[in-house]
């Protein structure tokens, strides 16, 4: 990832890796660049410190329509399917993606 966002909130450290990444050349939803959101949680568990929360997000300049055909096992992926993998679309979600990422970082039900 190109950026690290480090937030201190209520005694917790939220260390978030943010990668501005085009999606066209990736191999689909299981590409390691996308699945890093899951891999980083393994690292978090190994740290064993409940006050440190690790996250990873991709901010994609690729328009959603160019990857809407990707299949997540149950058919074409929706924007919600991408969000579940911490992928946000810079163009399609221009007015909301930054706020949505920040909310997701500090929301305990998504970490």
Residue pairs with C-beta under 8 A, 6 or more apart in sequence:
1 17
1 18
1 19
1 36
1 56
2 18
2 19
2 20
3 17
3 18
3 19
3 20
4 15
4 16
4 17
4 18
5 14
5 15
5 16
5 18
5 105
6 13
6 14
6 15
6 16
7 13
7 14
7 16
7 105
7 106
8 14
9 106
11 51
12 51
12 52
12 53
12 106
13 51
13 52
13 53
14 53
14 55
14 105
14 106
15 52
15 53
15 54
15 55
16 54
16 55
16 56
16 57
16 101
16 105
17 36
17 40
17 54
17 55
17 56
17 57
18 56
18 57
18 58
18 59
18 101
19 33
19 36
19 56
19 57
19 58
19 59
20 58
20 59
20 60
20 61
20 90
21 33
21 58
21 59
21 60
22 60
22 61
22 62
23 58
23 60
23 62
23 66
23 67
23 87
24 62
24 66
24 67
26 33
26 34
28 70
28 71
29 35
29 70
29 71
29 72
29 77
29 81
29 85
32 39
33 58
34 58
34 85
34 87
35 85
36 56
37 55
37 56
37 57
37 58
37 85
37 86
39 56
40 54
40 55
40 56
41 54
43 54
44 52
44 53
44 54
47 54
53 105
53 111
55 86
55 104
55 105
55 111
56 86
57 86
57 87
57 88
57 101
57 104
58 86
58 87
58 88
59 88
59 90
59 97
59 101
60 67
60 82
60 87
60 88
60 89
60 90
61 90
61 91
62 89
63 89
63 91
63 92
64 79
64 82
64 89
64 91
64 92
67 77
67 82
68 76
68 77
68 78
69 76
70 76
70 77
71 77
72 81
79 89
79 92
79 93
82 88
82 89
83 100
86 104
88 97
88 100
88 101
89 97
90 97
93 100
104 110
105 111
